[in-house]
């Protein structure tokens, strides 16, 4: 036992380095696996994929609710611009719709390593292990194509800029970078500026009001810039805000939110330890940094407890949490072994908790079914050349999961005018389908709708417990369409004319 402890103590830096490489490699492996998986795990991902793909053809990202297109979403314009770049790089397809987010999340451990290299190789390696742990317990949130991995990446870059800044220098370039990251983050999700509050206040504390104004102006310009283009209607985007604000918080979500929140509140322990054992007075900037972080955590709690949200709203805090743990632990002189032990326990807990999460993640990847559904959609498109095809919905959520492959239709040039995922949200908020949406069904604007095999078309009850489509819409659909042919996974409902 003593020999083993002596070995660990003697080679602890090498062992930490190896553990950091293994943990980072695990992140890369998980991310790469999801990149090549031919489907999606969340029903919001196809919406992001199709909207991002269609803006390359000039399709507006935020059509008005009263328009005949029900495809708008609350995500900011940078979400779609980023994935559009992914399509330009990787081409149309599932890989192209995921690649930007996968690249972002795999670079987080690398940036975190260099962000903490000044504390020594041991602390930098520890930071990488912690980062990998937070990413892995965040599956599938941390690798999907929704904004969350990008927000975590941008906060990580901002923390690097903050740590790389010299205390006695104005650091205008790094200040611009922080403002750019904050503006881009708000362009993914409007509330994302909250994640940058601790970084901005800490960075500006010794640099004054001019630095704060520079960061604010850069951020504001980046947020506003996309809305100068017709692709992104400011009115269409802001129309979503009342719907989101009107959602009630769900106390039932609190249990899961707080369970994960314990990991994200771990800096409290190290902040208190630094006050007691660092051997030097706590700098006011450090206190402001910590206070702003706690404030931000409680602000984010409000949107995190709304229907459709969850604990993953805390994932973007990853880099700040790790930064506080490392900076406070590295400053402690007394009780060093105790602090190192607590850091080790936290890192071990993250990795252990991630094991069953990773297992569930891999079990959720139904490779065989995904390939079969992909082939069937291609077979249907080939069977009806020159015919417009869209993905509809059936009666069950189980069947609805089969419709998540609908971007394949859009990638092949078929129309994208009615998204069932968006209808789930709008119907729960009391928004009736527009006259234009109904008219398009009446006029057979789309010639064939795919519906999960054996299910009644558009009869599903959504995630919020309400019927997604009203009886009038369903009656119109049955009057204008008939089941033409049944395949393994989908029925083809064709216009009667």
C-alpha positions, 0 to 999 in steps of 0.5 A: 500500500505504501509503495503504491502511494509512493508511486502515485506521489512520485509520478502524479503529474504523469498520471494526471496527464495520462488521465487527462488524455484518456478523459479528453479522448473519451469526449472525442470518441463520444462526439465522433460517434454521434457525428456519424450516427445517421439520426438525431436524439432530440426532436429540436435537432431536425428543426435546427438542421432544416432551418439552417439548410434552407437559409442557404436558399434564402428561406427566412428563419423566422416566418410570422405566425400568421404566415403559411410556413410554420417553421420558426423557432426561438433560437437566435440567428447565429444558431442557423448561420453556424450550421449553415457554415457546417453545411458549406464545409461538409455538404447536405446531410446529417453529418453537416448538420452536426459537425459545427457543434461536435467541433465546438465541444471537442475543443473545450478541453483543449482551450481549458488546458491552455487557460490553466497552464499558468498554474502548472501542468498538474492543475491544467491536467486536472482542469481537463479531467473536470471538463471531460467529466462535465461534458460526459455527464451532459450527454446528449446535450453536450453533443447535439446541434442545439445551442448549448455546446456552442454556448459552453465553447464561447464561455470557455474562450472568454474565460481563456481571454480573461485568464490570458490578460495581463493585470496591468495592461488594458488588453483591448484585443482580449476585451473585444474577444470577450465581447464577441463571444458574448454577442455570439452567445446571445445570438444563439440564445437571447438569455446567454449574456447571463453566462458572461456576467462573471467573466465581464465583471472580473475582467473589467474590475481593474480596467474600468468603465471604458473596457466595460463599454467596449465589451458591451458595444461589441456584443450589441453590434454582434447581436444586432448584425444578423437582423440587418438581413432579410433572412432574419426578421426581428419581428418574427424572432421577437414574436416568440418571446411572449410565448417563452415568457408565458410558460410557467415554471415547473416545480417537478423539474426542480429535483433533476435541476438541483441534482446536477446543480450540486456539481455546478455549485461546487466552487462554493466549497473552494471559495470558502476554503480559499478564504480560510487557507490561502494565507492572503486576503481575498481580492475584491475582484475575486469576490465580485467574480464569485458573487456574479457567478452565484447571481447568474446561477440563480437567474438561469434557474428561472428559464431552466425550470420552464417546460421544455428546458432543464438542468442542461441550461447550466452546461455553459457555466462549465468553464467558469466552474472549473476556473474557480475550482482551479484558481482557488485551489491553486492559491491555497497554502495550508491544508493543501492535501485536503483541497487536492483530495476534494478536487480528486473526489469531485473529478472522480464523482463526475467520471463515475456519474458519467459511466451510466450516462454514457451507457444510456447514450450509446443504448439510445443510438439505434444504428440498425433502425436509423439506417433502415429508416434512412434507406426507406425515406430514400426509397420513397423519394425514388418511388415518387420522382417529381413529387413534393414530399414532407414529413407529417405526424401520427398519433403517438410519440413513439411514432413521432420519433421515427419522423426525426429523419425528416431533414433528409427530405429537405436536403433532397429539395423537398418543401419544408413548410410545416414542422410538427415540432414547432406545432407542438410548441405553438399549440401548447401556448394556445396559438391556432394554426394560421389560415395559410397553413390550413389553405396549403393542406386544402390545396395539396401544396405538398403532394405526399405526407409521410405518416408513421405506419398504421397511425392516424395522421396528425392525431398526436398529443404533444409533450405538454399533454395537449392535442397538437392539431385541431379537429378541423385541420385533421378533417381537412387532411382526411378530405384531401388526402388518402393513404396511397401505400404503406412501407415498413416505417411510413404510410404515404398519404397522397393528394386525392386529386 
